[in-house]
Amino acid sequence: MPDIRDKEGRLCHKILWACDIKAGRKDISEPREWLQLSQLNYSTGKKFKAHQHIWRSVPDYAIPQESWVIIKGEVQITLYDCEGNQLYKNILTQGDVSITYQGGHEYEIIADDTLVYEYKTGPYYGQDLDKSYDNYS
């Protein structure tokens, strides 16, 4: 995964080669970057608990918004409003995309070798400052 930098050493671009993908989660972006990308490659049964992202008062930044792009496999998605009420449940497959602007979501991998690209707004300060599980059982 090459980092492409300018002559001052500033990171300008990053390439993720499909042949370099490994099992599990790999955070691609540096934590301080405003565009966050993680590669998720899991098998059946991996579940991401229902949660919503926490609003913050950082200049020009209100809430981490998130998108999942399903490259291959299947993911069951459950979507919630901001109070934790379920709004929608379905299965995403290859080529499908989910975008969360606000409210909560839960993902469960339901096929082996599922590959997902997860995009989020950043910077990323870690799960404790990023996610709330309060409205979900």
N, C-alpha and C positions, 0 to 999 in steps of 0.2 A: 504494500500500500504506500505508494510514493507521496511525499509531501512536495509540492512545487512551490518554491519560494522565490521572491524577487532578490535583486542584488544586495539589498539591505537585510536579507534574512527573514523578511516578513512572510508568513504563510499566506499564499494566495489561493491555492487549490489543493485538493486531495483526491486521489483516485483509489477506488476500491475495486480490486479485481475479483471476479466471481470465483476464480480458482483458488483464492486465498481464504475463502469462507470456511470457518470451523464451527463445530457444535457449540451451542450456548449463546451468550450475549457478548457482544463486543461494542464498546462505545467508540465510535469513529472520530467524533469531533472532540476538540479540546474543551474542557469544562467552561472556559471563559467566552467561547464563541456564541454568537446570537442564534445561529442555526445549528441545531443539535441533530446528529444522526447516530442511530445505533443499529447494528445488524443483529437480528434475533433468529437463531436457527435451532429449533426445538422439535421434539417428538411428542406424540400423543400424550395427553395428561398434564402438560405444563400449563399452569394457570396463573394469571396475573389478577390478584384480588381486586374487587371493585374499589375504585377510588376516584377522587377528583383532585385537580391541581389547585394549589394555594395561590390566591391573589397576593401580589406584593406591591409595595410602593417604591419601586426602583424607577428612576427617570425613563420615560419612553417604554415602559414595560409593565403590563398589568397582570397577565396570567400566562403560564406555560400552556400553549395550545399544541396539540399533538395530532399526527397523522400516521397511520399504518398503511403500508403498501404491501400486499400479499404477492410475493414473487412465485412461490409454489406452496402447495399444501392447503390446509384448511384451518380456519380460526372461527370459533364461535364467539360472537360479540354480543354484549348486553350493554345498552346505553341507558343512562339515568339523567334526570333533571338535577338541579343544584341541591335539592332537598333529599335526594336518594330514592326518588320514585322511579321505577322502571318504565322506560318509554318504548324500548324496542329491543328485539332479540332476533338474531339471524346468523347465518353462516357465511363467512367471506371465503372466496377461493381465488385462485391465481388471477392476477390482474385487478382484483377489487381493491378499493381504497376506503378507509374510514378517516374522517376528520372530526376532531373534537375541539370546538371553540369554547365551550363551557359546559358544566355538568360533569357527570361521572361516567366511567366506562370500566368494563371488565372484559378480559380476553382469556380464552382457553384454547390452546392448541389441540386440535382433534385429529390430526394426521401426522404420521411420522415424517421426519425430514422437512418440516414446514420452515420456510424461509420468509422473513418479514423484514422490511426496512422501516424503522420507526424514526420519524422526523418530529422534532420539538423546537419550540422557540427557546432560546437560552438567554443569558448564561445559566448553567446548571449548578446549583448549590448543594446537591445531594438530596436523597429521598426525604429526610426529615423536614427540609424546608420546601419541598416540592409537592408532596402528596398528603392528602387527608383521607383517612379511612372512616371518619366519624359517622357518616350517614349510612354506612353499609354493614350488614351483618356477615 
